[in-house]
Amino acid sequence: MITGILLPCDEDQPIKRVEVDAENVEVLQQIVGGAYEAFDFDTPPASIIANDGAMLWSLPHNLRATVMLWQHAKGLRGQSYINGDALLTGKPDARGRTKSVPSDLISLFLETETYGVEFLHHPDGPWSRKAVTFTDWLEAYNYAIIHEETFATVRSARVIGA
């Protein structure tokens, strides 16, 4: 059993911590509604498991999972979209076994009440924080992505607990 975070596509439904048997293909298929694929984050070591035929089946867009993916896998930004329910997990180990979602992501998404955004302007740092504070992680992520895409001086952005 691993710990994951369920990301329902219905934004009226909260995201929540779940315990799943990640080695059981049928369990994962039940969560995402069919055959699945994993989208790996650049950092931290995590993946989003989502229905690989979601576009063909016209499953509803999963804004939260897509924004999360775009922030943590920048090469997929604007290229990959998540539709249908998704599951955030840890990255698989060297043997291909899916791990639990990193504890810092559990803390950020399920335990944090206010969020800040930090920006990196030079490769060697330091990170600088904007004075804006958010009460919703999705708004903070959108703010980070927009600034990263809009301002040439921003090399990277990250969302932190404030």
N, C-alpha and C positions, 0 to 999 in steps of 0.2 A: 504494500500500500504506500502511496505517496500523497503528499499534500499538494493540491492545486488550487487555482482560483477560477471559478466558473464565471464566464463572461457572457451573460445572456444577450442576445441581440435586441430584445425588448428593453428599452431604456427605462421603463417603469419598474423593471425587476432589478433588485440590487445585485451587485457582484457579491460572491460569497466564497468562503473557504470550503473546500470539499476534500474528502479522502477517497481516492480511487485506486483500483488495481490497474496500474498503467501497463502491465504485461498482458492484460486481457483485452484483445482487440475488440471484442463485442461490447465491452463496457465503454471504451472510447468511442466506438461507432454510435452507441446509444446517446452519449452526451452530445456529439456534434451532428447527429442525424444522418449518418452514413459513412462511407469511406472517407478517410481523412489524410491530411498532410500536415507536416510540422514546419513552421516558420521560425527559424532560429534568430535570436537577438545577437547583436554584436557584443553588447554588454548590458547588464550582467548576464551570467550564463543561464538563459531561460529560453523557452520556446512557446509559441502559441499553436495549439492543435486545433485545426478547423476542417470543416467539410470541404473536400477537394472538388466536389461537383456542385457547390453551392450556387455558382452563377448559372449553370445549366438548369438547376431546379428552381431558379428564381427565389432563393431564400432571401429574407430581408437582410439589408446591410447591417453590419455590426460596427457602429461608429466607435464605440469604446475600444474594441479589439484592434480596429484599423489604426486609430490614433496611437495606441500603445505600440503597435508594430512599427509605425512610421518613426516614432521617437527612438526606439531601441534597435532598429535595423534600417539605418538611414539609406542603404542601397535599395531598399524596397519601397521607399517613400514615393508615392504617386504611381507605383508600378503594381503593387499587390493590394488587394482589398479583401477584407474578411466579411463573409456573409454567413448568417446562421449563428447559432450558439458556438462558443469557443472555450477552450480550456488553456489557462496559463500554467505551465509546468516549468521544471528545471530542464536544462539541456541534457540530452542523453550522455551517459558516461562512455568510456572507450569501448565497452562491450555492447553498446547500443541500448542500454536500459535507461528508461526515462527516470529522472530524478525529481525530487520535490522542488517546488518553486523556491527560489532563494528567500531567506527570511527577511531580507531588507525590502523585497517587493511586497511580501505579506504585510509588513509594517506600513509601508507607504500607502498601499491601496486600501487596507482594511482597518488600520489603527490610527492613522494620521488625521488630524482635524483641519490643519491649515498647511498650505503649501507655498513654497517660494520657487523662483526660477533663477538659476545661476548660468552665467555665460562665460565662455572661454574665448578670449580674443587673440591670444598668442599660444602656440603649441606647448610652451613650457609653463603656462599659467601666468598668473593665478586666476582662479574663478572669481567672477564678480557677481554680486547679487543685486537685482532690481528691487526697489522698495515695494513693489506690488505684492500683495498677499492674496491667496485664493483659498476658498473653502471647498472647492471641488477639484479633484485631481485632473479631471478631463479638461477643465478650463485652463489649468496650469500647463498641461501638455500642449494644448492648442497654442497658447501664448508662446511657449518655447519653440514649437515648430515654425510658427509664423515669423518669429524674430530670426531664427536660424536661416530661413529661406529668403528673408527680405533684406537683411543687413549683411553686406559683404564683409564687415569686420568681425562678425560672429562666426567662429570656427565650429563651436559646439554649444549645446544648451542642455541643461539637466534640471529635472524637477526634484526638489528636496522637501522634507518636512520643515515647516517654519516655526 
